Amino acid sequence: MPQKTVLLVDDSKTLLLMEQMILRQARYRLITASDGAEAFERACQEKPQLILLDLMMPKLDGVATCRRLKSDERTRHIPVIVVTTRGESEKRDEAFQSGCDDFLTKPIAALQLLEKVRQHLGE
């Protein structure tokens, strides 16, 4: 079975490294982007099966990025899990209104992240 690709989007190199360490053990192919504009380009080129998306980023924030992903024919089918420090209900509502499929707050619990990733990848 081919390796599933997960796109990790965050402007924090530390958080990207943490996500990579957690998910690499599960044998996913991981690609990264550090802002929303780059995330959209990578999603169109690489066709990941799942996107983990930070909300607070330069250039294009997570909400705008999610709207763009969900409104584009090439990327609308890809599940998006928002991963953010902003757990307040307004941010959660805004994320779901932009089209995200799930929501996780930082700091990330490794088991919770793996569980959500597997759930959205149908594993």
URMO-V379718 format. One record per pair of residues at least 4 apart in sequence whose ideal C-beta (glycine too) atoms are under 6 Angstrom apart, sorted by the first residue. I is the first residue (numbers start at 1). J is the second residue. D is the distance in Angstrom with one decimal. If there is no record, write none. Layout:
i:j:d
I:J:D
I:J:D
This chain:
i:j:d
3:29:4.5
4:28:5.5
4:49:4.6
4:121:5.5
5:29:4.5
5:48:4.2
5:49:5.7
6:28:4.9
6:30:5.6
6:48:5.8
6:50:4.8
7:31:5.2
7:42:5.8
7:43:5.9
7:48:4.1
7:51:4.6
8:16:5.5
8:19:4.9
8:32:4.9
8:52:5.1
9:33:4.7
9:39:4.1
9:53:4.8
9:54:5.9
10:15:4.6
10:16:5.2
10:54:4.1
11:34:5.1
11:57:4.7
11:58:6.0
16:32:5.3
19:23:6.0
20:24:5.5
20:30:5.5
22:110:4.7
22:113:5.5
23:28:5.0
23:30:5.9
31:42:5.8
31:46:5.4
33:38:4.0
33:39:4.0
33:42:4.9
35:57:5.0
35:58:5.2
35:59:4.3
36:57:5.6
36:59:5.9
36:60:2.8
36:65:3.4
37:59:4.9
37:60:4.9
39:65:5.5
40:68:5.5
42:46:5.4
43:75:4.8
44:74:5.3
49:121:5.7
50:79:5.3
50:120:5.4
50:121:5.8
51:78:5.6
51:80:4.7
52:81:5.2
52:83:5.2
53:62:5.0
53:80:5.4
53:82:5.4
54:62:5.5
54:83:5.9
54:84:6.0
55:62:3.6
55:82:6.0
55:84:4.1
55:86:5.6
57:61:5.5
60:64:4.9
60:65:5.1
62:82:5.9
63:94:5.5
63:98:4.5
66:80:5.4
66:98:4.1
66:99:5.2
66:100:5.2
67:98:4.8
69:75:4.5
70:76:5.2
70:99:3.3
79:101:4.3
79:120:4.3
80:100:4.6
80:101:5.5
81:102:4.4
81:116:5.8
82:95:4.4
82:100:4.6
82:103:5.0
83:104:4.8
85:106:4.6
86:91:4.1
87:105:3.9
92:103:5.5
95:100:4.7
95:103:5.7
96:100:5.9
102:116:5.7
108:113:5.1
118:123:4.2
